[in-house]
Amino acid sequence: MAKMHIALRVNNRQVETLAEPRMLLIHLLREELRITGPHIGCDTSHCGACTVDMNGKSVKSCTVFAVQAHGAEIITIEGLAGADGSLHALQEAFREHHGLQCGFCTPGMITRAYRLLQENPNPSETEIRHGIAGNLCRCTGYQTIVRAIRAAAERLNSAKEAAE
Amino acid sequence: MIPAPFEYHRPRSLDEAIGLLAQHGEDARVVAGGHSLIPMMKLRLAKPEHLVDLRDLDELRGIRSEPDAVVIGALATQHELIGSELLAAKCPIIRETSLQIADPQVRYCGTLGGNVANGDPGNDMPAVMVALGATYLVKGAHGERDVAARDFYEGAYSTALREGEILVAVRIHMPADRHGYAYEKQKRKVGDYATAAAAVVLTMSAGACTSAAIALTNVADTPLFAKDAGEALVGTAADEAAISEAARRAQSITSPSADGRGPADFRTHIAGVMVRRALARAKEHAG
């Protein structure tokens, strides 16, 4: 099949490329754009390791075609740290609270948590657990992940208050 | 997993989408949220040569109220159904069910239209629509028609949708203001299809049940409308004896397959448990 021209923004950078219609977004990101933060875990839309933010929604990029992202705004884990390399509050909190062990699920987990906190800046523990229900972690038992997200929410909220 | 090659179309209007289906016939499939079809394509269980993506069709979006009905566009996502104040007020079983479908990422993409039109017996919304007595609005090259949800499901992945037709909206006759409702779903884990699930919509007046609609998910090739089970409740106080009889009648029409969710008789057993729980909870809301 003929390749199609697609244009999208990835981590605030305009990207134009040619893609076969059957190419999945995760493959465009990893293999064409060399953005390898989003991982391929299950490849069946269960595990959430490939989660990216697309037009303000968390999506599993193994279940979206690259051509469907034409015109979209994508944020991956690479887009969360500051331009100077300073970590996002979620990244800091995952480090501080041991929100990871092997780290394979972490990019998807943090990218999902980023959108969760955009929608609900002060989630309860239950809301966090429901909010990350589409991301599997086989190491931590989730306790430290939930704690890290809660801590990041508090840090972001107090930074916001301080700014006001 | 890489799907078989296909040509991708992104029409700007419903008429254009219908034209593409007419042109490519059975080689074409429509895709909305994609979370049923794309996994099937990756497994090569589906190999459409033309994929018609409905995502730009704003005419298929939105949730609106009519004097005696709620009309939900086919492209309304589960995330949007969960957030809809109109549905929370008028037809809360839809929010309750949406929250039990898959996980947050999938709910941002998955649509009501896809969930009901795909014909997968594991999908949750078909039974809810059957219980609510909803109507599906479908459109093809030969015009528009309405199909009752109760007449729509013919077999696994087989529905009354004809080649070239697109499901454009779902119309739900407004349930009574003080109706009771529940969707009870047994599943092994987040994101799983039901071992068995039951949707219930009922009304009570002066302590007596005046109407009851019960439908079941994933215990047959299609969602099941348990008509006799509902009738077992009408005129009773929906007490323990009536609920037991309704559950027994509901179980008697199931024909689940044995799979990783359990042997067939276990799934029939769970269907009975789900009916009991759904009725008990629905009764509490009603009156």
Interface residues (C-beta under 8 A of the other chain):
Chain A: M1 M4 E20 P21 R22 L24 D43 T44 S45 H46 G48 T51 K57 S58 V59 K60 T63 V64 F65 V67 Q68 H70 R112 L116 H130 G131 I132 A133 G134
Chain B: M1 I2 P3 A4 P5 F6 E7 Y8 R10 G34 H35 I38 P39 M41 K42 L51 D53 R55 H79 A102 D103 P104 Q105 V106 Y108 C109 V190 G191
